[in-house]
Amino acid sequence: MKNRLISDIGGLPEGPLDLSEHEPTMTERRIDAMMMLLRAKPRSFWASDENRRTIESLEPETYKKAEYYEKWVLAMKELLIEKAILTEAEIESKLKEVRSRMEPS
């Protein structure tokens, strides 16, 4: 039997899909904008197939629990590290800084 990628659910009982349209949230719009900027020329840090590979390489539990744009963020982080554009320490440092600004005074 062929091993399936986590995203290959064809024929499996995964339940109903929500195909309804919704207005993107501000967070979703920002994530989309980041992806467009990181993939646009002159940067072109990665291609669509690299992004898809990274998303499909997520741990199965993470893949199943993560929302659509959350998968994009996880893929962006992994690709930024993989391509040596940023280190994990740089990303974590920036996240810590942002989180501290969000804490109530």
N, C-alpha and C positions, 0 to 999 in steps of 0.2 A: 504494500500500500504506500502511496506517495505521501510524504510529509507535507502538510499544508502550512502556509504562512498564517500568522495570526489573523491577518486581514481576509483570508480566503474562507468565507463562511457559506459559500454556495452550497445549498442542499442540507445545511445543518439547522437544527431547531434553535434558532437564536431569538425567537419572538418577533413581534411586529416592529417595523421600522417607522419612526416618526418622519414623515415626508412633508410635514407642514412647513410653510415658509415663515420666517420671522425676521423682524428688523434686527440687524446686527447690533450688539451692544457696543458701547464705546471701547471696551476691552477687546472685543473681537475685531473691531476696526483697526485698533492700534497694532494688534498682532498681525493682521493682514498687511498693514503698511510696513511693519518691520520686515516681514518676509519679502515683500516687493522690493524694498530698498536693498536688502542683502543679496538678492538675486539679480538685480538690475545692473546693466553696464554703467559705469566702467568697473564696478566691483565684481559682480558675478562670482560671489564666493562659492556657490554650489549650484547644481542643476536640479531639475525636478526629480530625476531618478535617484539622486543622492538623498534628497529629502524623503522620498517615498521609502527608500531602503532603511533610513534611520527610524522612521515611524514604524515600519514593519519589524524592526529589530527590538522594539520595546519589550520589556518583560510582559508575558501574557496577562498577568494580573493588572499591571499598569495600563496596558493597551485597553483592556476591557472596562476599567474604571474611568479612564480619562475621557474628557469631552473632546470634541473635534479640534478646537483651537488649542486646548491644553496639549494635545499631541504635537501640534505645530511648535509650541514653545519648547517642549522637550526635545524635539528634533533640532530646532535652531541652536539650543544650548549645546547639544552633542556635536553638531557640525562645527560650531565656532571653536570648540575645544579640539576636535579632530583635525581641523584645518590650521590649528595653532594661531588663530586670530585672537582668541582670548584664552586665558587659563581658567580652570575651575575656580582657583583661588580668587582671581579677578572678578569673576561672575558672582561668587559668594560674597565677596567684600561689598560689591555694589548693591546686592540684594539686602545685605545687612544695613547699609546706609539708607536705602529706601524704606525699609521696614521701620527703622528708628524714626524717620520723619512722619510715619503714619501713626505712631503711638500717641495716645492722648497725653497732653501736657499736664 
